[in-house]
Amino acid sequence: MTMHRTASRSRQRGLSFFGLVFLGVFAVAAFAIGGQSVPIFLENVAINRAAEKAKFETTVQGVQAAFDRAAAIDDIKSIQGKDLDVVKRGGKTVVSYKYSREIPLAGPAFLVYRFEGQTK
């Protein structure tokens, strides 16, 4: 009978207390980083949308001003109209941008997102 009890015990599976604590810490860290990352990605979508609207202006200053107006409405803080690169290619205005955002993790550690894009 003891042989049967040992055999069934070796087949048991589950989390130990330390495994549960580790899983909980990992889940909290993932939610904390994810909660700070979502607004950064939403801002990137707003920046891309503002650049697409601004590309229809005829001058560089017009593109920058149109972007700044859209940035004021969408509360874009990471980039301004003066940071845009505006060029003409084949009669079309192409607006490109590049910027980065940081999330402080712990001590000197940061999570850095680098974004770049251009209008089509």
Secondary structure, DSSP 8 states (H G I E B T S, - for coil): -HHHHHHHHHT-----HHHHHHHHHHHHHHHHHHHHHHHHHHHHHHHHHHHHHHTTSSSHHHHHHHHHHHHHHHT--S--GGG-EEEEETTEEEEEEEEEEEEEEETTEEEEEEEEEE--
